[in-house]
C-alpha cells in the first residue's frame, strides 16, 4: 500500500464534497464581506471551509489544521492539514472560472501531499511525495521548454502589495513569449505541472495558497523557490514556480529589478 493512501483518498473525497457545495452556491446570490481593502470573502469560502474542517476532524481527529479564513486552528501535532477552501474567491464571486478547493498535508514540517479540485472543469490534481503527480488519474509532467523567450509566464494579480510588482512584470513581459493573469494560484501551479504553461511569479503570497500545489509541481518535475533561488520551505512570500528549465533565467530578470 502506498504511503498516505488513506489520507489521499479522504482528501479527494472531501475536496469533491466541498466542490459540490461551491457549485450549488455559485448558482445563487451570496452574502459577500469585504475582509480587507481589496479582499472579499463569500459564503462559499466559509461554507467550504466549515465542511472540509468537519470532515477532516471526523477522520483524523488528532491532526492539526491551518486554513485560509480561520488561520491557525491548532498545530500541536506533527501532522498538519493546510487548506484553501476556495482559491480564486474573487473569480468565484464574479462568476468567472478558475477557482478550486485546495488541501495540503504536512508531516513533521515536510509538505507531503497535495489535492486540488476544480469543480467547474471536473479536474482533480493530486500528488504524494515520491509517487508522481496526476490529473484525473493520468500522470502529468512539466513542459520541456528551455527558453524564457518561448515561454508562457503567469503573473501575480496583487500588484498593490509590492512596490516593485509593475517593474518585475514589465521585465518578464519583455523577456517571455507572453504572460497571463488568471488570479488563481492553484490553477497556475497545475497548469505548470501539466506542461500547459511554463512559470508563475508571486510578489506576495502565503502558505495556504501554495501548500498543495507545491507538492504537485515538484512531483511533476517542476521547481519552486523564493526570489533568491532558495527553497521557501514554509515561508511562502515572494515565490517563483516553473518547469525548472527556465527558472534561473526568470530569477535573473527579477534580480535585475531588485538591484536597481
N, C-alpha and C positions, 0 to 999 in steps of 0.2 A: 504494500500500500504506500502511495506517495506521501511524503511529508506534508502535513497540513491539509490533507484531503477533506477532512470533516469541516475545517474552517472555510475552505474554498467553497464547498457545497452549500454551507449555510449562508455565506456572504453573497453568493449568486442568487439564492432563493430570496434573501432579504432585499437585495437590490431590485429584483423583478417586482416584488411586492410593493416597494416604495415607488417604483416606476409606474405601476398601475394606479397608485394613489395620485401621483402627479398628473398622469394623463387625465384622470377624472376631474381634477381641479382645474386643469388647463382649459376645460370646456365651459367654465363659468367665471363670472366676475369674482375677483378675490379682494380681500382686505390687504392693503399694502401699507407698510410702515417705513418711514424714512429713518434708517438706522444711523446714517451719517450724511454729510452734505451731498455726496454722490454715491450713496449706497442704500439700496432698498432691500427690505425683507418681506416675503409674502406668506400667505397661508401655506403655500406649497413647501417653502423652506422649513417652517415649523412643524407641519404635519408629517413630512417625510422624516425629519429628524426624530420626532417622537416615536414613529413606527419603527425605525431602524434600531434605536436605543432599546426599546422594549423587547424587540426580537432578540437582539444580541445578549441582553441581560438574561433572557429566558434560557438560551442555550449555553452561555458562558458567563455564569453569574460572578465568577471570581476575577474576570478580566476587567481592565480599566478602559475608559472611553474618553477620547478627545473629539469634540465636534465643533463645527463651524459656528453655530449660534449660541450654544451653551458652554463653549470653550472647554476648560479642563474640569471634567466631572470628578475623576478620581484616577490617579496614576500611580498608585502604590504597587500595583502588580507589574511583573516584568513582561506580561502580555498586554498589549495596548491596541485597541481599535481606533483608527483615525478616520473620521467621517466628514465628507462634504455632502450633505443630504440633497442638495440641489446646486450643482455647479453650473454657472450660467444663469443665475437668478434673473438678471436684467433681460436676457433673451427670453426667458420663460414668461416674465411679466409682460413683455412687449408683444408676445405671440410669435417670436422668431424661433428658428430651430437652434440646434447646438446647445443643448443642456443635458445634464446627466446626473446619475447617482454614483458617488464615488466612495468606496470602502477600502481602506488600507489596514494592514495588520503588521504590528511591530513586536518583535520578541527580543528582549534584552538589549534594546536600543538599535536593533537592526530591522530595517523595513524588509519584510519577508513575503508579503502577499499583497496583491492589488486586484480589485474588481471595479470595473467602470461599466455602467449600463446606460445606453442611450435609448430611452423608451420609444421615441418617435421613429427611429431607424431600426429598432429591434436588434441592436448590436450589443453584444456582450464581450468586452475585452477583459482578459484576466491573465495573471501570471503568478507563479510561485518561484522564489529564488532558486536557481539551479535547474528549473524544469521547462524553460522556454516561455514564450508569450503567444497568446491565442486570441482570435476573434471568432466568435461563434464556432469554437472547437477546431478552427483551422489555424495552423501555426503561421505567425507573421514575422516579418523582419524589416529592418530599415532599408532605405534606398542605397544604391551603390554610387551615388553622386559624389564625386571628389572635388568639385569646383563650386565655390560660392557664387560665381558669376552665372552658373546654370541652375541655381537653387531657388526654391520657394521657401521663404522665411516668414513665419508667423510672428506677430509682434504684440506687445502688451497694449491694452486699451486704456490703462490707467495713467495717462500722461501727466496728470496733475500731482501725482505722488512723488515725482523726482524731477528736479530742475534740468537734468541732462537728457531727459527722455526724447525730446524732439531732435536733439543733435545726434543722439545714437541712431534714431530712426532714419534720419537723413543719410547718415553714413552707411547704414545697412541697405537702404533703398538704392543707393548709388552702386554698392558692391554686389548685390544679389541680382538674380534674374527678375524677381518680383517679390512683393510682400503682400500679406493678407492679415486682417484683424477680425477674428471671429468672436472674441470676448469670452472664450471658454477654455480654461487651462487644460481640462481633461480631454477635450476634443483635439486640441493641438498636439498634446502628447501622444494620443492614439493615432493621429494622422502621421506623425513621425515614425512611430513604432511599426506602422503598417506600410511604410515606404511611400506614402502619398505626397508628403511634403518633407522638407529636409531639416528644419530647425525652428526653434521658438525662443524668444527672448522675453524675460520678465524683469522690469526695472524695480518692482517691489511685489513680493508675493508672500505666502505663508505655508506652513506645513500641511494644513488640511487640503490645500489646493493641489499639491504635488505628491503626497504620500503614496497613493495607489498608483498614479501614473508613472512615477519614477521607477517602480518595480517593473511595470510593463515595458517601459522604454529600455531599461538595461537588459532585460531578458530578450528583447528583440534585437539586441546588438548596438543600441544607441548609447549616448554619453550624456551625462548631466553634471554640471559643475557650477560653482559661483563664478563671478566675473574674473576672478584671479586664477581660474582653472583648477581650483581645489574642490574636493568632494564637499558639498554643502552639509553633509550628514543630516542633522535635523533642523539646521538653521537656514531654512529656505527663505531668502530675501531677494537678492539680485542673482538671477539664475539664467543660464543658457542650457538648453536641451537640443541635441542634434543627432544626426545619424552617425556621428563620431568622425567621419571623414573630413568634414568642413569645420570642425569645432575650433581648431586653433586659428583658422582664418577669421572666424567670427569674433573670437576673443581679441585678436589683433585690432580689428575695426573698433571694437568697444574701448579698448585701452588707449587708442589714439585720442578719443574724446576725453577719457579720464585724465590724460596727461597734458591737456591743452587748456 
